[in-house]
Amino acid sequence: MRIKICRKEAKESAYWLRLIVETNDEQYKREGANLTNEATELKKIISSINLKSQ
């Protein structure tokens, strides 16, 4: 159950990071893109853990 919450939080974080990247200056876009990629990777890892635990 908690792993599903973790995935949901990672998904939401990726969403907000994408909004930050799209609405801010170039200065924030590079760092935001890196953080978005990291959030996406975490989401994939958590999804994999969820599938293997079932």
PQR file with spaces between the fields and no chain letter, atoms N, CA, C, O and H, PARSE charges and radii, in Angstrom:
ATOM       1  N    MET     1       0.819   -1.195    0.000 -0.4000 1.5000
ATOM       2  CA   MET     1       0.000    0.000    0.000 -0.0000 2.0000
ATOM       3  C    MET     1       0.867    1.265    0.000  0.5500 1.7000
ATOM       4  O    MET     1       0.586    2.208   -0.740 -0.5500 1.4000
ATOM       5  N    ARG     2       1.902    1.288    0.813 -0.4000 1.5000
ATOM       6  CA   ARG     2       2.741    2.481    0.906 -0.0000 2.0000
ATOM       7  C    ARG     2       3.531    2.711   -0.368  0.5500 1.7000
ATOM       8  O    ARG     2       3.832    3.850   -0.726 -0.5500 1.4000
ATOM       9  H    ARG     2       2.130    0.522    1.414  0.4000 1.0000
ATOM      10  N    ILE     3       3.865    1.627   -1.050 -0.4000 1.5000
ATOM      11  CA   ILE     3       4.624    1.784   -2.296 -0.0000 2.0000
ATOM      12  C    ILE     3       3.775    2.487   -3.353  0.5500 1.7000
ATOM      13  O    ILE     3       4.307    3.216   -4.190 -0.5500 1.4000
ATOM      14  H    ILE     3       3.620    0.702   -0.759  0.4000 1.0000
ATOM      15  N    LYS     4       2.478    2.277   -3.318 -0.4000 1.5000
ATOM      16  CA   LYS     4       1.585    2.971   -4.245 -0.0000 2.0000
ATOM      17  C    LYS     4       1.540    4.462   -3.943  0.5500 1.7000
ATOM      18  O    LYS     4       1.473    5.290   -4.852 -0.5500 1.4000
ATOM      19  H    LYS     4       2.046    1.685   -2.637  0.4000 1.0000
ATOM      20  N    ILE     5       1.578    4.791   -2.673 -0.4000 1.5000
ATOM      21  CA   ILE     5       1.605    6.200   -2.282 -0.0000 2.0000
ATOM      22  C    ILE     5       2.906    6.843   -2.745  0.5500 1.7000
ATOM      23  O    ILE     5       2.908    7.978   -3.222 -0.5500 1.4000
ATOM      24  H    ILE     5       1.633    4.119   -1.935  0.4000 1.0000
ATOM      25  N    CYS     6       4.017    6.113   -2.603 -0.4000 1.5000
ATOM      26  CA   CYS     6       5.319    6.627   -3.062 -0.0000 2.0000
ATOM      27  C    CYS     6       5.288    6.899   -4.552  0.5500 1.7000
ATOM      28  O    CYS     6       5.788    7.929   -5.006 -0.5500 1.4000
ATOM      29  H    CYS     6       4.015    5.191   -2.215  0.4000 1.0000
ATOM      30  N    ARG     7       4.703    5.981   -5.326 -0.4000 1.5000
ATOM      31  CA   ARG     7       4.622    6.166   -6.775 -0.0000 2.0000
ATOM      32  C    ARG     7       3.772    7.379   -7.124  0.5500 1.7000
ATOM      33  O    ARG     7       4.110    8.155   -8.017 -0.5500 1.4000
ATOM      34  H    ARG     7       4.297    5.145   -4.957  0.4000 1.0000
ATOM      35  N    LYS     8       2.672    7.528   -6.411 -0.4000 1.5000
ATOM      36  CA   LYS     8       1.787    8.670   -6.652 -0.0000 2.0000
ATOM      37  C    LYS     8       2.518    9.986   -6.359  0.5500 1.7000
ATOM      38  O    LYS     8       2.391   10.949   -7.117 -0.5500 1.4000
ATOM      39  H    LYS     8       2.397    6.898   -5.685  0.4000 1.0000
ATOM      40  N    GLU     9       3.269   10.026   -5.280 -0.4000 1.5000
ATOM      41  CA   GLU     9       4.015   11.228   -4.927 -0.0000 2.0000
ATOM      42  C    GLU     9       5.106   11.534   -5.955  0.5500 1.7000
ATOM      43  O    GLU     9       5.325   12.695   -6.302 -0.5500 1.4000
ATOM      44  H    GLU     9       3.372    9.244   -4.665  0.4000 1.0000
ATOM      45  N    ALA    10       5.787   10.497   -6.439 -0.4000 1.5000
ATOM      46  CA   ALA    10       6.817   10.705   -7.467 -0.0000 2.0000
ATOM      47  C    ALA    10       6.185   11.217   -8.754  0.5500 1.7000
ATOM      48  O    ALA    10       6.748   12.083   -9.425 -0.5500 1.4000
ATOM      49  H    ALA    10       5.608    9.555   -6.157  0.4000 1.0000
ATOM      50  N    LYS    11       5.019   10.684   -9.097 -0.4000 1.5000
ATOM      51  CA   LYS    11       4.304   11.128  -10.291 -0.0000 2.0000
ATOM      52  C    LYS    11       3.891   12.593  -10.163  0.5500 1.7000
ATOM      53  O    LYS    11       4.015   13.367  -11.112 -0.5500 1.4000
ATOM      54  H    LYS    11       4.563    9.981   -8.553  0.4000 1.0000
ATOM      55  N    GLU    12       3.403   12.961   -8.991 -0.4000 1.5000
ATOM      56  CA   GLU    12       2.991   14.343   -8.759 -0.0000 2.0000
ATOM      57  C    GLU    12       4.195   15.286   -8.792  0.5500 1.7000
ATOM      58  O    GLU    12       4.110   16.392   -9.325 -0.5500 1.4000
ATOM      59  H    GLU    12       3.302   12.332   -8.220  0.4000 1.0000
ATOM      60  N    SER    13       5.308   14.845   -8.224 -0.4000 1.5000
ATOM      61  CA   SER    13       6.525   15.667   -8.244 -0.0000 2.0000
ATOM      62  C    SER    13       6.989   15.908   -9.675  0.5500 1.7000
ATOM      63  O    SER    13       7.374   17.023  -10.026 -0.5500 1.4000
ATOM      64  H    SER    13       5.377   13.947   -7.791  0.4000 1.0000
ATOM      65  N    ALA    14       6.953   14.864  -10.499 -0.4000 1.5000
ATOM      66  CA   ALA    14       7.351   15.008  -11.903 -0.0000 2.0000
ATOM      67  C    ALA    14       6.435   16.001  -12.617  0.5500 1.7000
ATOM      68  O    ALA    14       6.896   16.792  -13.439 -0.5500 1.4000
ATOM      69  H    ALA    14       6.640   13.959  -10.213  0.4000 1.0000
ATOM      70  N    TYR    15       5.158   15.960  -12.308 -0.4000 1.5000
ATOM      71  CA   TYR    15       4.202   16.889  -12.912 -0.0000 2.0000
ATOM      72  C    TYR    15       4.558   18.337  -12.560  0.5500 1.7000
ATOM      73  O    TYR    15       4.634   19.193  -13.442 -0.5500 1.4000
ATOM      74  H    TYR    15       4.783   15.317  -11.639  0.4000 1.0000
ATOM      75  N    TRP    16       4.774   18.604  -11.278 -0.4000 1.5000
ATOM      76  CA   TRP    16       5.079   19.976  -10.860 -0.0000 2.0000
ATOM      77  C    TRP    16       6.416   20.439  -11.401  0.5500 1.7000
ATOM      78  O    TRP    16       6.570   21.612  -11.741 -0.5500 1.4000
ATOM      79  H    TRP    16       4.713   17.909  -10.562  0.4000 1.0000
ATOM      80  N    LEU    17       7.382   19.544  -11.488 -0.4000 1.5000
ATOM      81  CA   LEU    17       8.677   19.911  -12.060 -0.0000 2.0000
ATOM      82  C    LEU    17       8.535   20.262  -13.540  0.5500 1.7000
ATOM      83  O    LEU    17       9.175   21.199  -14.018 -0.5500 1.4000
ATOM      84  H    LEU    17       7.257   18.591  -11.212  0.4000 1.0000
ATOM      85  N    ARG    18       7.707   19.522  -14.262 -0.4000 1.5000
ATOM      86  CA   ARG    18       7.461   19.853  -15.669 -0.0000 2.0000
ATOM      87  C    ARG    18       6.852   21.241  -15.797  0.5500 1.7000
ATOM      88  O    ARG    18       7.211   21.996  -16.700 -0.5500 1.4000
ATOM      89  H    ARG    18       7.187   18.761  -13.874  0.4000 1.0000
ATOM      90  N    LEU    19       5.935   21.582  -14.901 -0.4000 1.5000
ATOM      91  CA   LEU    19       5.339   22.924  -14.931 -0.0000 2.0000
ATOM      92  C    LEU    19       6.379   23.997  -14.670  0.5500 1.7000
ATOM      93  O    LEU    19       6.368   25.046  -15.313 -0.5500 1.4000
ATOM      94  H    LEU    19       5.643   20.969  -14.167  0.4000 1.0000
ATOM      95  N    ILE    20       7.268   23.743  -13.740 -0.4000 1.5000
ATOM      96  CA   ILE    20       8.332   24.696  -13.440 -0.0000 2.0000
ATOM      97  C    ILE    20       9.217   24.903  -14.659  0.5500 1.7000
ATOM      98  O    ILE    20       9.571   26.035  -14.990 -0.5500 1.4000
ATOM      99  H    ILE    20       7.277   22.890  -13.218  0.4000 1.0000
ATOM     100  N    VAL    21       9.573   23.817  -15.322 -0.4000 1.5000
ATOM     101  CA   VAL    21      10.440   23.900  -16.498 -0.0000 2.0000
ATOM     102  C    VAL    21       9.772   24.703  -17.606  0.5500 1.7000
ATOM     103  O    VAL    21      10.416   25.525  -18.257 -0.5500 1.4000
ATOM     104  H    VAL    21       9.285   22.898  -15.053  0.4000 1.0000
ATOM     105  N    GLU    22       8.490   24.468  -17.817 -0.4000 1.5000
ATOM     106  CA   GLU    22       7.787   25.117  -18.919 -0.0000 2.0000
ATOM     107  C    GLU    22       7.486   26.594  -18.674  0.5500 1.7000
ATOM     108  O    GLU    22       7.304   27.353  -19.626 -0.5500 1.4000
ATOM     109  H    GLU    22       7.966   23.801  -17.288  0.4000 1.0000
ATOM     110  N    THR    23       7.434   27.008  -17.414 -0.4000 1.5000
ATOM     111  CA   THR    23       6.998   28.372  -17.137 -0.0000 2.0000
ATOM     112  C    THR    23       8.097   29.310  -16.648  0.5500 1.7000
ATOM     113  O    THR    23       7.810   30.467  -16.339 -0.5500 1.4000
ATOM     114  H    THR    23       7.582   26.392  -16.641  0.4000 1.0000
ATOM     115  N    ASN    24       9.330   28.855  -16.569 -0.4000 1.5000
ATOM     116  CA   ASN    24      10.398   29.700  -16.043 -0.0000 2.0000
ATOM     117  C    ASN    24      11.484   29.964  -17.071  0.5500 1.7000
ATOM     118  O    ASN    24      11.465   29.438  -18.184 -0.5500 1.4000
ATOM     119  H    ASN    24       9.563   27.915  -16.819  0.4000 1.0000
ATOM     120  N    ASP    25      12.429   30.797  -16.659 -0.4000 1.5000
ATOM     121  CA   ASP    25      13.533   31.197  -17.515 -0.0000 2.0000
ATOM     122  C    ASP    25      14.474   30.032  -17.800  0.5500 1.7000
ATOM     123  O    ASP    25      14.358   28.952  -17.221 -0.5500 1.4000
ATOM     124  H    ASP    25      12.444   31.224  -15.755  0.4000 1.0000
ATOM     125  N    GLU    26      15.396   30.287  -18.700 -0.4000 1.5000
ATOM     126  CA   GLU    26      16.371   29.273  -19.114 -0.0000 2.0000
ATOM     127  C    GLU    26      17.220   28.789  -17.940  0.5500 1.7000
ATOM     128  O    GLU    26      17.636   27.631  -17.900 -0.5500 1.4000
ATOM     129  H    GLU    26      15.490   31.165  -19.170  0.4000 1.0000
ATOM     130  N    GLN    27      17.469   29.671  -17.003 -0.4000 1.5000
ATOM     131  CA   GLN    27      18.283   29.324  -15.841 -0.0000 2.0000
ATOM     132  C    GLN    27      17.697   28.110  -15.102  0.5500 1.7000
ATOM     133  O    GLN    27      18.440   27.230  -14.668 -0.5500 1.4000
ATOM     134  H    GLN    27      17.131   30.611  -17.036  0.4000 1.0000
ATOM     135  N    TYR    28      16.394   28.068  -14.964 -0.4000 1.5000
ATOM     136  CA   TYR    28      15.745   26.998  -14.225 -0.0000 2.0000
ATOM     137  C    TYR    28      15.430   25.789  -15.094  0.5500 1.7000
ATOM     138  O    TYR    28      15.197   24.696  -14.577 -0.5500 1.4000
ATOM     139  H    TYR    28      15.790   28.783  -15.316  0.4000 1.0000
ATOM     140  N    LYS    29      15.421   25.975  -16.388 -0.4000 1.5000
ATOM     141  CA   LYS    29      15.036   24.885  -17.276 -0.0000 2.0000
ATOM     142  C    LYS    29      16.018   23.722  -17.234  0.5500 1.7000
ATOM     143  O    LYS    29      15.611   22.560  -17.239 -0.5500 1.4000
ATOM     144  H    LYS    29      15.610   26.863  -16.807  0.4000 1.0000
ATOM     145  N    ARG    30      17.313   24.037  -17.193 -0.4000 1.5000
ATOM     146  CA   ARG    30      18.311   22.953  -17.182 -0.0000 2.0000
ATOM     147  C    ARG    30      18.226   22.140  -15.899  0.5500 1.7000
ATOM     148  O    ARG    30      18.186   20.910  -15.934 -0.5500 1.4000
ATOM     149  H    ARG    30      17.643   24.981  -17.190  0.4000 1.0000
ATOM     150  N    GLU    31      18.200   22.824  -14.788 -0.4000 1.5000
ATOM     151  CA   GLU    31      18.118   22.120  -13.514 -0.0000 2.0000
ATOM     152  C    GLU    31      16.775   21.405  -13.368  0.5500 1.7000
ATOM     153  O    GLU    31      16.712   20.281  -12.868 -0.5500 1.4000
ATOM     154  H    GLU    31      18.233   23.823  -14.760  0.4000 1.0000
ATOM     155  N    GLY    32      15.717   22.058  -13.803 -0.4000 1.5000
ATOM     156  CA   GLY    32      14.393   21.447  -13.745 -0.0000 2.0000
ATOM     157  C    GLY    32      14.293   20.209  -14.604  0.5500 1.7000
ATOM     158  O    GLY    32      13.652   19.232  -14.216 -0.5500 1.4000
ATOM     159  H    GLY    32      15.768   22.970  -14.209  0.4000 1.0000
ATOM     160  N    ALA    33      14.921   20.236  -15.772 -0.4000 1.5000
ATOM     161  CA   ALA    33      14.910   19.064  -16.647 -0.0000 2.0000
ATOM     162  C    ALA    33      15.637   17.895  -15.988  0.5500 1.7000
ATOM     163  O    ALA    33      15.191   16.751  -16.079 -0.5500 1.4000
ATOM     164  H    ALA    33      15.441   21.030  -16.087  0.4000 1.0000
ATOM     165  N    ASN    34      16.748   18.180  -15.332 -0.4000 1.5000
ATOM     166  CA   ASN    34      17.468   17.120  -14.623 -0.0000 2.0000
ATOM     167  C    ASN    34      16.625   16.526  -13.500  0.5500 1.7000
ATOM     168  O    ASN    34      16.585   15.309  -13.318 -0.5500 1.4000
ATOM     169  H    ASN    34      17.111   19.109  -15.259  0.4000 1.0000
ATOM     170  N    LEU    35      15.958   17.389  -12.756 -0.4000 1.5000
ATOM     171  CA   LEU    35      15.115   16.910  -11.663 -0.0000 2.0000
ATOM     172  C    LEU    35      13.903   16.143  -12.184  0.5500 1.7000
ATOM     173  O    LEU    35      13.473   15.168  -11.568 -0.5500 1.4000
ATOM     174  H    LEU    35      15.990   18.377  -12.904  0.4000 1.0000
ATOM     175  N    THR    36      13.356   16.579  -13.309 -0.4000 1.5000
ATOM     176  CA   THR    36      12.234   15.863  -13.913 -0.0000 2.0000
ATOM     177  C    THR    36      12.649   14.460  -14.329  0.5500 1.7000
ATOM     178  O    THR    36      11.914   13.497  -14.109 -0.5500 1.4000
ATOM     179  H    THR    36      13.706   17.371  -13.809  0.4000 1.0000
ATOM     180  N    ASN    37      13.816   14.346  -14.925 -0.4000 1.5000
ATOM     181  CA   ASN    37      14.326   13.024  -15.310 -0.0000 2.0000
ATOM     182  C    ASN    37      14.527   12.142  -14.088  0.5500 1.7000
ATOM     183  O    ASN    37      14.221   10.950  -14.120 -0.5500 1.4000
ATOM     184  H    ASN    37      14.413   15.128  -15.104  0.4000 1.0000
ATOM     185  N    GLU    38      15.029   12.713  -13.036 -0.4000 1.5000
ATOM     186  CA   GLU    38      15.242   11.950  -11.808 -0.0000 2.0000
ATOM     187  C    GLU    38      13.919   11.470  -11.216  0.5500 1.7000
ATOM     188  O    GLU    38      13.816   10.327  -10.771 -0.5500 1.4000
ATOM     189  H    GLU    38      15.278   13.681  -13.010  0.4000 1.0000
ATOM     190  N    ALA    39      12.914   12.334  -11.210 -0.4000 1.5000
ATOM     191  CA   ALA    39      11.594   11.956  -10.693 -0.0000 2.0000
ATOM     192  C    ALA    39      10.977   10.852  -11.550  0.5500 1.7000
ATOM     193  O    ALA    39      10.328    9.945  -11.030 -0.5500 1.4000
ATOM     194  H    ALA    39      12.998   13.262  -11.572  0.4000 1.0000
ATOM     195  N    THR    40      11.181   10.932  -12.848 -0.4000 1.5000
ATOM     196  CA   THR    40      10.666    9.896  -13.740 -0.0000 2.0000
ATOM     197  C    THR    40      11.358    8.562  -13.486  0.5500 1.7000
ATOM     198  O    THR    40      10.709    7.516  -13.482 -0.5500 1.4000
ATOM     199  H    THR    40      11.709   11.669  -13.270  0.4000 1.0000
ATOM     200  N    GLU    41      12.660    8.595  -13.277 -0.4000 1.5000
ATOM     201  CA   GLU    41      13.393    7.363  -12.973 -0.0000 2.0000
ATOM     202  C    GLU    41      12.917    6.761  -11.651  0.5500 1.7000
ATOM     203  O    GLU    41      12.745    5.547  -11.542 -0.5500 1.4000
ATOM     204  H    GLU    41      13.187    9.445  -13.280  0.4000 1.0000
ATOM     205  N    LEU    42      12.706    7.612  -10.653 -0.4000 1.5000
ATOM     206  CA   LEU    42      12.195    7.109   -9.373 -0.0000 2.0000
ATOM     207  C    LEU    42      10.824    6.472   -9.535  0.5500 1.7000
ATOM     208  O    LEU    42      10.537    5.436   -8.935 -0.5500 1.4000
ATOM     209  H    LEU    42      12.845    8.598  -10.741  0.4000 1.0000
ATOM     210  N    LYS    43       9.985    7.093  -10.346 -0.4000 1.5000
ATOM     211  CA   LYS    43       8.646    6.550  -10.595 -0.0000 2.0000
ATOM     212  C    LYS    43       8.740    5.159  -11.225  0.5500 1.7000
ATOM     213  O    LYS    43       7.983    4.257  -10.866 -0.5500 1.4000
ATOM     214  H    LYS    43      10.218    7.934  -10.833  0.4000 1.0000
ATOM     215  N    LYS    44       9.670    4.993  -12.162 -0.4000 1.5000
ATOM     216  CA   LYS    44       9.852    3.693  -12.811 -0.0000 2.0000
ATOM     217  C    LYS    44      10.375    2.647  -11.832  0.5500 1.7000
ATOM     218  O    LYS    44       9.932    1.498  -11.852 -0.5500 1.4000
ATOM     219  H    LYS    44      10.285    5.726  -12.454  0.4000 1.0000
ATOM     220  N    ILE    45      11.312    3.041  -10.982 -0.4000 1.5000
ATOM     221  CA   ILE    45      11.865    2.120   -9.987 -0.0000 2.0000
ATOM     222  C    ILE    45      10.780    1.676   -9.009  0.5500 1.7000
ATOM     223  O    ILE    45      10.659    0.492   -8.697 -0.5500 1.4000
ATOM     224  H    ILE    45      11.672    3.974  -10.966  0.4000 1.0000
ATOM     225  N    ILE    46      10.002    2.631   -8.535 -0.4000 1.5000
ATOM     226  CA   ILE    46       8.938    2.319   -7.583 -0.0000 2.0000
ATOM     227  C    ILE    46       7.878    1.436   -8.227  0.5500 1.7000
ATOM     228  O    ILE    46       7.347    0.537   -7.576 -0.5500 1.4000
ATOM     229  H    ILE    46      10.100    3.593   -8.788  0.4000 1.0000
ATOM     230  N    SER    47       7.565    1.677   -9.491 -0.4000 1.5000
ATOM     231  CA   SER    47       6.605    0.841  -10.202 -0.0000 2.0000
ATOM     232  C    SER    47       7.113   -0.588  -10.314  0.5500 1.7000
ATOM     233  O    SER    47       6.354   -1.544  -10.157 -0.5500 1.4000
ATOM     234  H    SER    47       7.997    2.407  -10.020  0.4000 1.0000
ATOM     235  N    SER    48       8.392   -0.720  -10.585 -0.4000 1.5000
ATOM     236  CA   SER    48       9.000   -2.050  -10.688 -0.0000 2.0000
ATOM     237  C    SER    48       8.939   -2.787   -9.353  0.5500 1.7000
ATOM     238  O    SER    48       8.636   -3.979   -9.314 -0.5500 1.4000
ATOM     239  H    SER    48       9.008    0.057  -10.713  0.4000 1.0000
ATOM     240  N    ILE    49       9.223   -2.091   -8.279 -0.4000 1.5000
ATOM     241  CA   ILE    49       9.139   -2.695   -6.949 -0.0000 2.0000
ATOM     242  C    ILE    49       7.715   -3.149   -6.664  0.5500 1.7000
ATOM     243  O    ILE    49       7.492   -4.232   -6.123 -0.5500 1.4000
ATOM     244  H    ILE    49       9.469   -1.123   -8.311  0.4000 1.0000
ATOM     245  N    ASN    50       6.758   -2.311   -7.032 -0.4000 1.5000
ATOM     246  CA   ASN    50       5.356   -2.648   -6.817 -0.0000 2.0000
ATOM     247  C    ASN    50       4.967   -3.903   -7.590  0.5500 1.7000
ATOM     248  O    ASN    50       4.292   -4.777   -7.045 -0.5500 1.4000
ATOM     249  H    ASN    50       6.939   -1.431   -7.472  0.4000 1.0000
ATOM     250  N    LEU    51       5.378   -4.005   -8.834 -0.4000 1.5000
ATOM     251  CA   LEU    51       5.045   -5.184   -9.643 -0.0000 2.0000
ATOM     252  C    LEU    51       5.676   -6.459   -9.080  0.5500 1.7000
ATOM     253  O    LEU    51       5.040   -7.513   -9.068 -0.5500 1.4000
ATOM     254  H    LEU    51       5.926   -3.295   -9.276  0.4000 1.0000
ATOM     255  N    LYS    52       6.909   -6.366   -8.622 -0.4000 1.5000
ATOM     256  CA   LYS    52       7.606   -7.538   -8.093 -0.0000 2.0000
ATOM     257  C    LYS    52       7.104   -7.958   -6.729  0.5500 1.7000
ATOM     258  O    LYS    52       7.260   -9.119   -6.349 -0.5500 1.4000
ATOM     259  H    LYS    52       7.425   -5.510   -8.632  0.4000 1.0000
ATOM     260  N    SER    53       6.510   -7.053   -5.991 -0.4000 1.5000
ATOM     261  CA   SER    53       6.029   -7.400   -4.651 -0.0000 2.0000
ATOM     262  C    SER    53       4.653   -8.049   -4.680  0.5500 1.7000
ATOM     263  O    SER    53       4.206   -8.589   -3.668 -0.5500 1.4000
ATOM     264  H    SER    53       6.383   -6.111   -6.300  0.4000 1.0000
ATOM     265  N    GLN    54       3.991   -8.006   -5.796 -0.4000 1.5000
ATOM     266  CA   GLN    54       2.633   -8.588   -5.857 -0.0000 2.0000
ATOM     267  C    GLN    54       2.643  -10.049   -6.183  0.5500 1.7000
ATOM     268  O    GLN    54       1.583  -10.670   -6.268 -0.5500 1.4000
ATOM     269  H    GLN    54       4.354   -7.567   -6.617  0.4000 1.0000
